[in-house]
């Protein structure tokens, strides 16, 4: 399994950010090909200091190939473009990372 983790910083206008995320970003993400699971987390609290992330999204696919194909699709390109536009419009940044999951 492969996960794509997106960590959003606190936006200038949290209400506008959340409205856009729920009304636009979530429907786009749910259209990504072969997406197995999609969860969001709110208002993360760091355990050992540092700035908290405001919003966390976690997406899962069966393989790295499936994830790459999803983001090469028209739906994936629209999702990525909207995330970039949302970051600009809400004056927030985000970090993303992709990683393979190993059950132990």
N, C-alpha and C positions, 0 to 999 in steps of 0.2 A: 504494500500500500504506500501511496505517496500523499503527503499533505502540503498544502499551500497555506501559509500563515500570513495574515495581513494585520499589522499593528498600526492603528490610527492614533495620532496625537490629538490633544484636545483642540477642537475647532473654536474659532472666535464666536460663532453662533451655534451652540449645540442643538437648538430646536430645529433650525434650518438644515443642519447636517443630518440629523436623524430623520427628518421628513424626506429629504432627498434619498438617503440610504434605503429607507423602507419602501418608498414609492418607486424608485428607479433602479438602484443598485441590486437589491434583493431579487426583483423579477428578472433582471439581466443574468445574474449569477445562476439562478435556477434553470436557465435555458442552456447552460454550458453542457456540451455533449459528455455523456458517461460520468457525470458527477455523481458520486456515491452518497456523499453526506456533506452538509453545510450547516455550520453553527456560528453564532455570534455571541460574544461576551461583552459585558458593559463595565466600565469604570474599574478596571483592573487596579489592584493595590500592590505595589512592589513590596517584596519581603525584606530586601536588604538595601533600601534606599533607592535613589534615582527617581526620575519622573514617571508617573503612572501613564499607561496608555489609556485612552478614552474608550476605544472600541477595538475589539479583536474579532477577526473573521477567520474561520478555519474551514478549508475545503479539502475534500478527499477524493482521490481517484485510485483505481486498481494498480496503475503503473505510471512511470514517468512518461512513457510514450503517450498514454491516454491523456495526461495533463497537457503535454505539449500540443497534441492535436486539438484539444479543447480550446486552447488560447490562440491557435492558428485559424480557427473557424471564424466565420462572421460574428457569431455570438460572443466568442472570446475577445475578438478585437473591439467590439462594441463595449464589452464589460471593462476592458483595460482603459479605453478612451474615457469612459464615464468616470472611472476611479481617478484618473488624472484631472479631469475637469472638476470633480467634486473637491479634490485637494486644493486646487487653485481657488475655487469659489468660496470655500470655507476657511481659507488661509490656514490650512493644517497640512501636515505632511504625514506620510505613512511609510512604513518599512514592510517589505515582503520577503519571505524566504520559503524555499521549497526543500523538502527533505523526505527521505525514505524512512518508513516506520518498520521497526523490527520488534516482534513480540518476544519477550524474554520470560 
